[in-house]
Amino acid sequence: MAPEQDTFPPEVATAMLAELPAVAGQTVAAIVVEVPSYAEAFTGPMGRKIENAVQLALGGFLELATSAGGADPSRPIGPALEGAYLLGRGEARTGRTMDALLAAYRVGARVAWRHMSETAVAAGMPAGSLARFAELVFAYIDQLSAASASGHADHLDSSGRLRRRHLERLAELLLTGAPPYDLTTAAERADWTPPRTLTAVLLPEDRARGALGVLDVRTLQAGEELPGPESGTERAVLLVPDADGYARTQLLRALTGRQAVVGPPRPWQQARSSYSRALRALQLDLHPDGELPVDTELRLAELVLRADGEALADLRAQVLAPLDGLGPGPREKLVETLRSWLLHHGRREKVAAELFVHPQTVRYRMGQLRDLYGDRLEDPQAVLELTLALGAGDR
């Protein structure tokens, strides 16, 4: 409900307006004492600017309080509220929370109320109107506080979104193998300190958020629509800093149960290499079996042997051609024996132990193989081709 029009007679408003510079100075002095974090900000030219801002706020209050239609605190005063909004954005820009600013508002309200009420009474304001005056002062301060809080939140929101876009752009450049200069520039723009190495991690998109909660805060994320092992599962790409050495063990432990594929650590500007390795493992169906993530560093032989599946199949058919005339049973036993013989470099006892047969059985089977292959089992090139063809199994 609006007060009577004579609540703020002209002589009262005039007296308070004349006191604005003095009240502003006293308010600033009190804030410096009671809110220590502002002491440095209020010194020098900046102090004068802030004092002017205080005067603007107090002037806005007087305009509000003496406006036609009564002193209604719900009617915003544009310049004062805009100044409060910008003040909140400035606080966020410098990395400060709203705590100090809200404390300054509380101090300012108390000091301004004390001095302005004294001036108002001396200028003829009825004592009975002071309660309404106090209500107006603190309602107005609440408006300023809300405007500053809005400015603070808006800056954090906009700057946060901007930084996220910069980080996503950096991840994109890393995954596409952009030139070092572009990567360094993008890292600076994203305010991201480059690590020594980056390790690519592929995992289902719905597991990425949980993983980010337990990984290095510098971890970059890029969403990629990658084919899952058996379906069109959308996968996220994480680039984890400095996950080499013992830190790799910790990374693998943190990814347990998240269906992750982990590439090798690479110098940060070569992260694309790690991503390519992890992606290749996924495409070759080296996907997580159970709870443990796929560690590509432990699957290098499979990655090499299966890099070109069609070529491997052709090589296997070629080198096993001498066995084509055998039935399935005898052929399987001889292939199994030949693979073990190659991997154990001809040590009969080890072959027998692996196959759970008698050494004489190994000797008999190898005699059959020598009849079929002839001198090729002594040819280094042929032995290499057999090893490559059989190393990945007879699939």
Phi, psi and omega in degrees: 000132182286143180285174177296151184297336183273010178301322180236081178298156183308319182295329178291312180300319180297318181295317180292322178298321179294334183271355186306311180302318181293317180296320179299316179297318179293324178295314179300315181299319180293321179296318179302320182286317190266344176235081188306329183294347178262358185304314182290322182296332184272358180271154176068204183302325180298323179300320180295320178296318181291322178297321176297322178295322177297317178299320178300317180295316179293322177296322177297322178297315181297323178296318178296316186289334184251008184289156179297141180096002176100169183267089182255112184293350179278353180270109186291146174254108189310300185301317182294316181291323177296320177297320179293320178299313180294327177297318177297318177298320179298320178299316179295322182297325180275359177088010180267152174279181179278353187302310183295320182294318178294323176296320179296321177298319181295316178296314181300319180297318182294313182294314181298318179299316183298311184286320182289326178292323177297317179296317182296317180295317180297331181273000175111009177292132178298140181303327182292343181272354184295325180298316178293325177298314179299319179300317180295316181302309186283332173293322179293318177298323177298321178296316179297317180299316180296321179296318179294318179298322178295317178297319179298312181295319181297319180295315180299319182294312182291319180290325178295316178297319180296316180294321178299320178296319178296319180293320178295321178295320178298315179300319179298316179295321179296318183287337179263001177072044179295159179299153182306320181298316180296322180293316180297318179297316180294323178295318178295318180296327180273001182055047184242120181278116183297137175273182175290314184226162171230142178238125180279137177232126174255133178204159180305142185303324182285354176259353188293316184299317179296322179294319181300330181292342182244005181254171178309135183295344179276359182302131178266150178231137175224127179280131179227136175271091182252146179290135175284172181301323184231354183209183180274046181296129176283134183238146176260153176247123174250140175245106189263126181286143168048048179257050178245170182064221181297330180298335178292321177300318178295321179298312181298322179295319181293335182267004179302132178081006183252009177056046185262152170242126189246121178280181179279156173289140179221152173311140195305327180282354177249027183301333180301326179297317178295318179298317181297321179295314180295319180295320179297319178299320179294317181293332178274009176070023173275060185269163183304134177248099183090218187276330188282140175288161175277120176261104184297338178293338179262002183237026185297319182298316179296320180297319179293311185293330185255015182301323176231093185300323181292319179294322179296318179297319178296318180296318181296316180297323182292310186283340179263007181304323179301343182263002187297335182279356183271159174286166183304317182295302178302321180298315181297319181294320181289323177296317179298318180291317181297318179299313181294322180297319179293315183290331180259013175054040174080006180283105189300318183297319180292321177298315180298319180294320181292322184269356181058045177231170178284146178305328179294328177295319178298317181298320181294315181294320179294330175296319177298317181296322180292326176297322183281323185262339182065222183289351184296336178287352176254355182274119182306319180295318180294319178297319178299315181295319177297318180297315179296318183292323185264347183296330180269004180094161182267077185266000000 
